[in-house]
Amino acid sequence: MKLRILDKNNNELFVKQGLKIDCTYESEYSAGDKIYISANNCYFFKIQLDSALKETVVYAPSGSFEYRIPTEVLERIYEEGAFAGTEHRIRISEATDEEAYGERNISLNPYETCKVKKDVIRTHMRIM
């Protein structure tokens, strides 16, 4: 499993690898920054991309996904302090079968933030 934090020009700001990732990114996010997660043969990830947000399971059919760090107006929909400051705890692991296929309320997924663009609803998380 690999975690990469990229700036708006896709330059790597931070990289971590391992079977499970539990780390702290110690820098302030800028507009256009994104988190990119990839793994071989892993399609369900258990993630917590900021300590202000709850851990959840996400499905990435290709084994990777990109999450744009919310800025400006979008920040208002998150818990206070989410993605703010210079310390961001990030936890990522492969979801167990029970977590991946068990019953859960996907409307509570804090990483599924929708915005309307040209009459199409798109999510902030882009499945690769």
Rosetta constraint file for C-alpha pairs under 8 A:
AtomPair CA 1 CA 17 HARMONIC 5.66 0.50
AtomPair CA 1 CA 18 HARMONIC 5.44 0.50
AtomPair CA 1 CA 19 HARMONIC 5.69 0.50
AtomPair CA 1 CA 20 HARMONIC 7.14 0.50
AtomPair CA 1 CA 21 HARMONIC 7.85 0.50
AtomPair CA 1 CA 37 HARMONIC 7.35 0.50
AtomPair CA 1 CA 38 HARMONIC 5.80 0.50
AtomPair CA 1 CA 39 HARMONIC 4.31 0.50
AtomPair CA 1 CA 40 HARMONIC 7.08 0.50
AtomPair CA 1 CA 93 HARMONIC 7.91 0.50
AtomPair CA 2 CA 15 HARMONIC 7.32 0.50
AtomPair CA 2 CA 16 HARMONIC 5.91 0.50
AtomPair CA 2 CA 17 HARMONIC 4.44 0.50
AtomPair CA 2 CA 18 HARMONIC 6.68 0.50
AtomPair CA 2 CA 37 HARMONIC 5.73 0.50
AtomPair CA 2 CA 38 HARMONIC 5.34 0.50
AtomPair CA 2 CA 39 HARMONIC 6.23 0.50
AtomPair CA 3 CA 14 HARMONIC 7.96 0.50
AtomPair CA 3 CA 15 HARMONIC 5.61 0.50
AtomPair CA 3 CA 16 HARMONIC 5.19 0.50
AtomPair CA 3 CA 17 HARMONIC 6.23 0.50
AtomPair CA 3 CA 21 HARMONIC 7.87 0.50
AtomPair CA 3 CA 35 HARMONIC 7.17 0.50
AtomPair CA 3 CA 36 HARMONIC 5.92 0.50
AtomPair CA 3 CA 37 HARMONIC 4.75 0.50
AtomPair CA 3 CA 38 HARMONIC 6.81 0.50
AtomPair CA 4 CA 12 HARMONIC 6.66 0.50
AtomPair CA 4 CA 13 HARMONIC 7.47 0.50
AtomPair CA 4 CA 14 HARMONIC 5.68 0.50
AtomPair CA 4 CA 15 HARMONIC 4.58 0.50
AtomPair CA 4 CA 16 HARMONIC 6.70 0.50
AtomPair CA 4 CA 35 HARMONIC 5.87 0.50
AtomPair CA 4 CA 36 HARMONIC 5.09 0.50
AtomPair CA 4 CA 37 HARMONIC 6.41 0.50
AtomPair CA 5 CA 12 HARMONIC 5.95 0.50
AtomPair CA 5 CA 13 HARMONIC 5.43 0.50
AtomPair CA 5 CA 14 HARMONIC 5.08 0.50
AtomPair CA 5 CA 15 HARMONIC 6.56 0.50
AtomPair CA 5 CA 33 HARMONIC 7.10 0.50
AtomPair CA 5 CA 34 HARMONIC 5.76 0.50
AtomPair CA 5 CA 35 HARMONIC 4.60 0.50
AtomPair CA 5 CA 36 HARMONIC 6.18 0.50
AtomPair CA 6 CA 10 HARMONIC 4.99 0.50
AtomPair CA 6 CA 11 HARMONIC 5.31 0.50
AtomPair CA 6 CA 12 HARMONIC 4.63 0.50
AtomPair CA 6 CA 13 HARMONIC 5.47 0.50
AtomPair CA 6 CA 14 HARMONIC 7.26 0.50
AtomPair CA 6 CA 33 HARMONIC 5.60 0.50
AtomPair CA 6 CA 34 HARMONIC 5.34 0.50
AtomPair CA 6 CA 35 HARMONIC 6.36 0.50
AtomPair CA 6 CA 36 HARMONIC 7.40 0.50
AtomPair CA 7 CA 11 HARMONIC 5.44 0.50
AtomPair CA 7 CA 12 HARMONIC 6.70 0.50
AtomPair CA 7 CA 13 HARMONIC 6.72 0.50
AtomPair CA 7 CA 30 HARMONIC 7.53 0.50
AtomPair CA 7 CA 32 HARMONIC 6.05 0.50
AtomPair CA 7 CA 33 HARMONIC 4.26 0.50
AtomPair CA 7 CA 34 HARMONIC 6.41 0.50
AtomPair CA 8 CA 31 HARMONIC 7.26 0.50
AtomPair CA 8 CA 32 HARMONIC 4.31 0.50
AtomPair CA 8 CA 33 HARMONIC 5.29 0.50
AtomPair CA 8 CA 34 HARMONIC 7.47 0.50
AtomPair CA 14 CA 25 HARMONIC 7.37 0.50
AtomPair CA 16 CA 21 HARMONIC 7.13 0.50
AtomPair CA 16 CA 23 HARMONIC 7.99 0.50
AtomPair CA 17 CA 21 HARMONIC 6.77 0.50
AtomPair CA 19 CA 93 HARMONIC 6.87 0.50
AtomPair CA 19 CA 94 HARMONIC 7.92 0.50
AtomPair CA 20 CA 91 HARMONIC 7.65 0.50
AtomPair CA 20 CA 92 HARMONIC 5.91 0.50
AtomPair CA 20 CA 93 HARMONIC 4.69 0.50
AtomPair CA 20 CA 94 HARMONIC 7.40 0.50
AtomPair CA 21 CA 90 HARMONIC 7.41 0.50
AtomPair CA 21 CA 91 HARMONIC 5.43 0.50
AtomPair CA 21 CA 92 HARMONIC 5.04 0.50
AtomPair CA 21 CA 93 HARMONIC 6.39 0.50
AtomPair CA 22 CA 89 HARMONIC 7.28 0.50
AtomPair CA 22 CA 90 HARMONIC 5.77 0.50
AtomPair CA 22 CA 91 HARMONIC 4.41 0.50
AtomPair CA 22 CA 92 HARMONIC 6.58 0.50
AtomPair CA 23 CA 89 HARMONIC 5.74 0.50
AtomPair CA 23 CA 90 HARMONIC 5.43 0.50
AtomPair CA 23 CA 91 HARMONIC 6.58 0.50
AtomPair CA 24 CA 87 HARMONIC 6.30 0.50
AtomPair CA 24 CA 88 HARMONIC 5.28 0.50
AtomPair CA 24 CA 89 HARMONIC 4.30 0.50
AtomPair CA 24 CA 90 HARMONIC 6.00 0.50
AtomPair CA 25 CA 86 HARMONIC 7.53 0.50
AtomPair CA 25 CA 87 HARMONIC 5.83 0.50
AtomPair CA 25 CA 88 HARMONIC 5.04 0.50
AtomPair CA 25 CA 89 HARMONIC 6.39 0.50
AtomPair CA 25 CA 90 HARMONIC 7.39 0.50
AtomPair CA 26 CA 86 HARMONIC 5.09 0.50
AtomPair CA 26 CA 87 HARMONIC 4.63 0.50
AtomPair CA 26 CA 88 HARMONIC 6.39 0.50
AtomPair CA 27 CA 85 HARMONIC 7.48 0.50
AtomPair CA 27 CA 86 HARMONIC 4.35 0.50
AtomPair CA 27 CA 87 HARMONIC 6.34 0.50
AtomPair CA 27 CA 88 HARMONIC 7.83 0.50
AtomPair CA 28 CA 84 HARMONIC 6.91 0.50
AtomPair CA 28 CA 85 HARMONIC 5.54 0.50
AtomPair CA 28 CA 86 HARMONIC 4.49 0.50
AtomPair CA 28 CA 87 HARMONIC 7.49 0.50
AtomPair CA 29 CA 33 HARMONIC 6.37 0.50
AtomPair CA 29 CA 69 HARMONIC 7.51 0.50
AtomPair CA 29 CA 83 HARMONIC 7.09 0.50
AtomPair CA 29 CA 84 HARMONIC 7.29 0.50
AtomPair CA 29 CA 85 HARMONIC 7.85 0.50
AtomPair CA 29 CA 86 HARMONIC 7.70 0.50
AtomPair CA 31 CA 69 HARMONIC 7.48 0.50
AtomPair CA 31 CA 70 HARMONIC 7.86 0.50
AtomPair CA 31 CA 71 HARMONIC 6.14 0.50
AtomPair CA 32 CA 68 HARMONIC 6.87 0.50
AtomPair CA 32 CA 69 HARMONIC 6.97 0.50
AtomPair CA 33 CA 68 HARMONIC 6.20 0.50
AtomPair CA 33 CA 69 HARMONIC 5.71 0.50
AtomPair CA 34 CA 66 HARMONIC 6.65 0.50
AtomPair CA 34 CA 67 HARMONIC 5.42 0.50
AtomPair CA 34 CA 68 HARMONIC 4.19 0.50
AtomPair CA 34 CA 69 HARMONIC 5.27 0.50
AtomPair CA 35 CA 66 HARMONIC 5.65 0.50
AtomPair CA 35 CA 67 HARMONIC 5.06 0.50
AtomPair CA 35 CA 68 HARMONIC 6.36 0.50
AtomPair CA 35 CA 69 HARMONIC 7.21 0.50
AtomPair CA 36 CA 64 HARMONIC 7.36 0.50
AtomPair CA 36 CA 65 HARMONIC 5.84 0.50
AtomPair CA 36 CA 66 HARMONIC 4.39 0.50
AtomPair CA 36 CA 67 HARMONIC 6.37 0.50
AtomPair CA 37 CA 64 HARMONIC 5.43 0.50
AtomPair CA 37 CA 65 HARMONIC 5.52 0.50
AtomPair CA 37 CA 66 HARMONIC 6.44 0.50
AtomPair CA 38 CA 63 HARMONIC 5.73 0.50
AtomPair CA 38 CA 64 HARMONIC 4.03 0.50
AtomPair CA 38 CA 65 HARMONIC 6.57 0.50
AtomPair CA 39 CA 43 HARMONIC 7.95 0.50
AtomPair CA 39 CA 63 HARMONIC 5.52 0.50
AtomPair CA 39 CA 64 HARMONIC 6.35 0.50
AtomPair CA 40 CA 63 HARMONIC 6.34 0.50
AtomPair CA 41 CA 63 HARMONIC 6.55 0.50
AtomPair CA 42 CA 63 HARMONIC 5.42 0.50
AtomPair CA 42 CA 94 HARMONIC 6.52 0.50
AtomPair CA 43 CA 59 HARMONIC 5.70 0.50
AtomPair CA 43 CA 60 HARMONIC 4.97 0.50
AtomPair CA 43 CA 61 HARMONIC 5.43 0.50
AtomPair CA 43 CA 62 HARMONIC 6.79 0.50
AtomPair CA 43 CA 63 HARMONIC 4.80 0.50
AtomPair CA 43 CA 64 HARMONIC 7.62 0.50
AtomPair CA 43 CA 94 HARMONIC 7.92 0.50
AtomPair CA 44 CA 57 HARMONIC 6.53 0.50
AtomPair CA 44 CA 58 HARMONIC 5.65 0.50
AtomPair CA 44 CA 59 HARMONIC 4.59 0.50
AtomPair CA 44 CA 60 HARMONIC 6.23 0.50
AtomPair CA 44 CA 63 HARMONIC 7.92 0.50
AtomPair CA 44 CA 94 HARMONIC 6.14 0.50
AtomPair CA 44 CA 95 HARMONIC 5.45 0.50
AtomPair CA 44 CA 100 HARMONIC 5.96 0.50
AtomPair CA 45 CA 57 HARMONIC 5.51 0.50
AtomPair CA 45 CA 58 HARMONIC 5.36 0.50
AtomPair CA 45 CA 59 HARMONIC 6.49 0.50
AtomPair CA 45 CA 60 HARMONIC 7.67 0.50
AtomPair CA 45 CA 92 HARMONIC 6.76 0.50
AtomPair CA 45 CA 93 HARMONIC 5.83 0.50
AtomPair CA 45 CA 94 HARMONIC 4.74 0.50
AtomPair CA 45 CA 95 HARMONIC 5.09 0.50
AtomPair CA 46 CA 55 HARMONIC 6.76 0.50
AtomPair CA 46 CA 56 HARMONIC 5.53 0.50
AtomPair CA 46 CA 57 HARMONIC 4.36 0.50
AtomPair CA 46 CA 58 HARMONIC 6.47 0.50
AtomPair CA 46 CA 91 HARMONIC 7.95 0.50
AtomPair CA 46 CA 92 HARMONIC 5.69 0.50
AtomPair CA 46 CA 93 HARMONIC 5.28 0.50
AtomPair CA 46 CA 94 HARMONIC 5.83 0.50
AtomPair CA 46 CA 95 HARMONIC 5.04 0.50
AtomPair CA 47 CA 55 HARMONIC 5.45 0.50
AtomPair CA 47 CA 56 HARMONIC 5.58 0.50
AtomPair CA 47 CA 57 HARMONIC 6.25 0.50
AtomPair CA 47 CA 58 HARMONIC 7.39 0.50
AtomPair CA 47 CA 90 HARMONIC 7.63 0.50
AtomPair CA 47 CA 91 HARMONIC 5.66 0.50
AtomPair CA 47 CA 92 HARMONIC 4.57 0.50
AtomPair CA 47 CA 93 HARMONIC 6.67 0.50
AtomPair CA 48 CA 53 HARMONIC 6.58 0.50
AtomPair CA 48 CA 54 HARMONIC 6.21 0.50
AtomPair CA 48 CA 55 HARMONIC 4.46 0.50
AtomPair CA 48 CA 56 HARMONIC 6.67 0.50
AtomPair CA 48 CA 89 HARMONIC 7.89 0.50
AtomPair CA 48 CA 90 HARMONIC 5.68 0.50
AtomPair CA 48 CA 91 HARMONIC 5.11 0.50
AtomPair CA 48 CA 92 HARMONIC 6.54 0.50
AtomPair CA 49 CA 53 HARMONIC 7.21 0.50
AtomPair CA 49 CA 55 HARMONIC 7.96 0.50
AtomPair CA 49 CA 88 HARMONIC 7.61 0.50
AtomPair CA 49 CA 89 HARMONIC 6.80 0.50
AtomPair CA 49 CA 90 HARMONIC 4.66 0.50
AtomPair CA 49 CA 91 HARMONIC 6.44 0.50
AtomPair CA 49 CA 92 HARMONIC 7.95 0.50
AtomPair CA 50 CA 82 HARMONIC 6.30 0.50
AtomPair CA 50 CA 83 HARMONIC 6.27 0.50
AtomPair CA 50 CA 88 HARMONIC 5.47 0.50
AtomPair CA 50 CA 89 HARMONIC 5.38 0.50
AtomPair CA 50 CA 90 HARMONIC 5.71 0.50
AtomPair CA 51 CA 82 HARMONIC 7.37 0.50
AtomPair CA 51 CA 88 HARMONIC 6.64 0.50
AtomPair CA 51 CA 89 HARMONIC 5.49 0.50
AtomPair CA 51 CA 90 HARMONIC 7.23 0.50
AtomPair CA 52 CA 79 HARMONIC 6.12 0.50
AtomPair CA 52 CA 80 HARMONIC 7.36 0.50
AtomPair CA 52 CA 81 HARMONIC 6.50 0.50
AtomPair CA 52 CA 82 HARMONIC 5.08 0.50
AtomPair CA 52 CA 83 HARMONIC 7.89 0.50
AtomPair CA 53 CA 78 HARMONIC 7.74 0.50
AtomPair CA 53 CA 79 HARMONIC 6.77 0.50
AtomPair CA 53 CA 82 HARMONIC 6.81 0.50
AtomPair CA 53 CA 110 HARMONIC 6.87 0.50
AtomPair CA 54 CA 110 HARMONIC 7.16 0.50
AtomPair CA 56 CA 109 HARMONIC 6.23 0.50
AtomPair CA 56 CA 110 HARMONIC 7.82 0.50
AtomPair CA 57 CA 95 HARMONIC 6.74 0.50
AtomPair CA 57 CA 99 HARMONIC 7.05 0.50
AtomPair CA 57 CA 100 HARMONIC 6.73 0.50
AtomPair CA 57 CA 109 HARMONIC 7.87 0.50
AtomPair CA 59 CA 100 HARMONIC 7.99 0.50
AtomPair CA 60 CA 64 HARMONIC 5.81 0.50
AtomPair CA 60 CA 65 HARMONIC 6.28 0.50
AtomPair CA 60 CA 127 HARMONIC 5.80 0.50
AtomPair CA 60 CA 128 HARMONIC 7.28 0.50
AtomPair CA 61 CA 127 HARMONIC 7.55 0.50
AtomPair CA 61 CA 128 HARMONIC 7.90 0.50
AtomPair CA 62 CA 127 HARMONIC 7.56 0.50
AtomPair CA 62 CA 128 HARMONIC 6.07 0.50
AtomPair CA 63 CA 128 HARMONIC 7.69 0.50
AtomPair CA 64 CA 127 HARMONIC 6.73 0.50
AtomPair CA 64 CA 128 HARMONIC 5.63 0.50
AtomPair CA 65 CA 125 HARMONIC 7.10 0.50
AtomPair CA 65 CA 126 HARMONIC 5.88 0.50
AtomPair CA 65 CA 127 HARMONIC 4.60 0.50
AtomPair CA 65 CA 128 HARMONIC 5.06 0.50
AtomPair CA 66 CA 125 HARMONIC 5.92 0.50
AtomPair CA 66 CA 126 HARMONIC 5.28 0.50
AtomPair CA 66 CA 127 HARMONIC 6.49 0.50
AtomPair CA 66 CA 128 HARMONIC 7.08 0.50
AtomPair CA 67 CA 111 HARMONIC 7.96 0.50
AtomPair CA 67 CA 124 HARMONIC 6.41 0.50
AtomPair CA 67 CA 125 HARMONIC 4.61 0.50
AtomPair CA 67 CA 126 HARMONIC 6.34 0.50
AtomPair CA 68 CA 124 HARMONIC 6.32 0.50
AtomPair CA 68 CA 125 HARMONIC 6.71 0.50
AtomPair CA 69 CA 83 HARMONIC 7.28 0.50
AtomPair CA 70 CA 74 HARMONIC 5.63 0.50
AtomPair CA 70 CA 75 HARMONIC 5.70 0.50
AtomPair CA 70 CA 83 HARMONIC 7.66 0.50
AtomPair CA 71 CA 75 HARMONIC 5.50 0.50
AtomPair CA 72 CA 76 HARMONIC 7.85 0.50
AtomPair CA 74 CA 78 HARMONIC 7.75 0.50
AtomPair CA 75 CA 82 HARMONIC 7.64 0.50
AtomPair CA 76 CA 80 HARMONIC 7.89 0.50
AtomPair CA 78 CA 82 HARMONIC 6.21 0.50
AtomPair CA 78 CA 110 HARMONIC 7.65 0.50
AtomPair CA 81 CA 85 HARMONIC 7.56 0.50
AtomPair CA 83 CA 88 HARMONIC 6.86 0.50
AtomPair CA 95 CA 99 HARMONIC 5.66 0.50
AtomPair CA 95 CA 100 HARMONIC 5.71 0.50
AtomPair CA 96 CA 100 HARMONIC 6.02 0.50
AtomPair CA 97 CA 101 HARMONIC 5.79 0.50
AtomPair CA 97 CA 102 HARMONIC 7.56 0.50
AtomPair CA 98 CA 102 HARMONIC 5.04 0.50
AtomPair CA 105 CA 109 HARMONIC 7.69 0.50
AtomPair CA 107 CA 112 HARMONIC 8.00 0.50
AtomPair CA 111 CA 124 HARMONIC 7.31 0.50
AtomPair CA 111 CA 125 HARMONIC 6.71 0.50
AtomPair CA 112 CA 123 HARMONIC 5.86 0.50
AtomPair CA 112 CA 124 HARMONIC 6.29 0.50
AtomPair CA 112 CA 125 HARMONIC 6.42 0.50
AtomPair CA 113 CA 123 HARMONIC 5.54 0.50
AtomPair CA 113 CA 124 HARMONIC 5.39 0.50
AtomPair CA 113 CA 125 HARMONIC 7.63 0.50
AtomPair CA 114 CA 121 HARMONIC 6.28 0.50
AtomPair CA 114 CA 122 HARMONIC 5.63 0.50
AtomPair CA 114 CA 123 HARMONIC 4.58 0.50
AtomPair CA 114 CA 124 HARMONIC 6.20 0.50
AtomPair CA 115 CA 121 HARMONIC 5.87 0.50
AtomPair CA 115 CA 122 HARMONIC 5.88 0.50
AtomPair CA 115 CA 123 HARMONIC 6.62 0.50
AtomPair CA 115 CA 124 HARMONIC 7.58 0.50
AtomPair CA 116 CA 120 HARMONIC 5.75 0.50
AtomPair CA 116 CA 121 HARMONIC 4.78 0.50
AtomPair CA 116 CA 122 HARMONIC 6.51 0.50
AtomPair CA 117 CA 121 HARMONIC 6.48 0.50
AtomPair CA 117 CA 122 HARMONIC 7.32 0.50
